[in-house]
């Protein structure tokens, strides 16, 4: 997990969403109360001035560089995050697994609108 933090250590963090990972049905059934009490894994969504980082259960799902901050878009209806990669290709990132709350969605929108 510390690996992906070293990849963005020199970047300016514009948005950071961190939340405890959710247990799946089978994980919860097998480990029961212990999993609930000792769940130490986290989910992250981080936007820096150069990169996008998406981590689920402390596993790096996506780290990508984007070309222009003004091209970042978020569709809150289906939790899809759109950006253009360095080579100007349209990319999308599904944030459903992050289970965004209303407040987190508003935080994403505020950061995207504020820094334009």
PEKARA-V496546 format. One record per pair of residues at least 12 apart in sequence whose ideal C-beta (glycine too) atoms are under 10 Angstrom apart, sorted by the first residue. I is the first residue (numbers start at 1). J is the second residue. D is the distance in whole Angstrom. If there is no record, write none. Layout:
I J D
I J D
This chain:
1 41 8
1 42 8
1 44 9
1 55 7
1 57 10
1 58 4
1 59 8
1 60 8
2 58 10
3 60 7
3 63 10
4 44 8
4 46 9
4 51 10
4 53 6
4 54 10
4 55 6
4 58 9
4 59 10
4 60 5
4 61 10
4 63 6
5 44 9
5 46 9
5 53 9
5 55 10
7 48 10
7 51 7
7 53 8
7 60 9
7 63 6
8 46 7
8 47 10
8 48 5
8 49 10
8 50 8
8 51 6
8 52 10
8 53 6
8 63 8
9 48 10
10 48 9
10 50 9
11 46 9
11 47 10
11 48 4
11 49 6
11 50 5
11 51 6
11 53 9
11 65 10
12 48 6
12 49 4
12 50 8
13 46 6
13 47 8
13 48 5
13 49 8
13 51 10
13 53 9
14 46 9
14 47 5
14 48 6
14 49 6
14 50 10
14 69 8
14 72 10
14 111 6
14 112 9
14 114 9
14 115 6
15 45 7
15 46 7
15 47 4
15 48 9
15 52 9
15 72 10
15 104 10
15 107 7
15 108 6
15 110 9
15 111 4
15 112 8
15 115 9
16 44 7
16 45 8
16 46 5
16 47 8
16 48 9
16 53 9
16 107 10
16 111 10
17 43 8
17 44 7
17 45 4
17 46 8
17 47 9
17 54 10
17 95 9
17 98 7
17 100 8
17 101 9
17 103 10
17 104 5
17 105 10
17 107 7
17 108 8
18 42 6
18 43 7
18 44 5
18 45 8
18 46 9
18 55 9
19 42 7
19 43 5
19 44 8
19 45 9
19 98 7
19 99 7
19 100 9
19 101 8
19 104 8
20 39 6
20 40 8
20 41 8
20 42 6
20 43 8
20 57 10
21 39 6
21 40 9
21 41 4
21 42 6
21 43 5
21 55 9
21 56 7
21 57 4
21 58 7
21 59 10
21 97 9
21 98 10
21 99 10
22 39 8
22 41 10
22 43 8
22 56 9
22 57 9
22 97 9
22 98 10
22 99 6
23 35 5
23 36 7
23 39 6
23 41 9
23 57 10
24 57 10
27 39 9
27 57 10
39 57 9
40 58 8
41 55 9
41 56 9
41 57 5
41 58 5
41 59 9
42 55 7
42 56 9
42 57 8
42 58 6
43 55 6
43 56 5
43 57 7
43 58 8
43 59 10
43 61 9
43 95 10
43 97 7
43 98 6
43 99 8
44 56 8
44 58 9
44 60 9
44 61 10
44 98 9
45 61 10
45 62 10
45 81 8
45 93 9
45 95 6
45 98 6
45 100 8
45 104 8
45 108 8
46 63 9
47 66 9
47 69 8
47 72 7
47 74 10
47 81 9
47 83 9
47 108 8
47 111 7
47 112 8
47 115 9
48 65 9
48 66 10
48 69 10
49 66 10
49 69 7
49 115 9
50 64 10
50 65 6
50 66 7
50 67 10
50 69 9
50 86 9
51 63 6
51 64 7
51 65 5
51 66 7
52 64 5
52 65 8
52 66 6
52 72 8
52 81 7
52 83 6
52 85 10
52 91 9
52 93 7
54 81 8
54 93 6
54 94 9
54 95 7
54 97 9
54 98 8
55 98 9
56 95 10
56 97 5
56 98 7
57 97 9
61 93 9
61 94 10
61 97 8
61 98 10
62 81 10
62 91 9
62 93 6
62 94 10
64 83 7
64 85 6
64 86 8
64 91 7
64 93 8
65 83 9
65 85 7
65 86 5
65 87 10
66 82 10
66 83 4
66 84 6
66 85 6
66 86 7
66 91 8
67 83 8
67 84 5
67 85 7
67 86 6
67 87 8
67 88 6
67 89 9
68 83 9
68 84 7
68 88 9
69 83 9
69 111 10
69 112 8
69 115 6
69 116 7
70 84 10
70 112 9
70 115 8
70 116 5
71 83 6
71 84 5
71 88 9
71 90 9
71 116 10
72 84 8
72 108 9
72 111 9
72 112 6
72 115 9
72 116 9
73 92 9
73 112 7
74 93 10
74 95 8
74 100 10
74 105 8
74 108 5
74 109 6
74 111 9
74 112 6
74 113 10
75 92 9
75 95 10
76 95 10
76 100 8
76 102 9
76 104 10
76 105 5
76 106 9
76 108 8
76 109 7
78 92 10
78 94 8
78 95 9
78 96 8
79 93 9
79 94 7
79 95 4
79 96 5
79 97 9
79 98 7
79 99 9
79 100 6
79 105 8
79 108 10
80 92 5
80 93 7
80 94 6
80 95 7
80 96 9
81 93 4
81 94 8
81 95 6
81 98 10
81 108 8
81 112 9
95 108 9
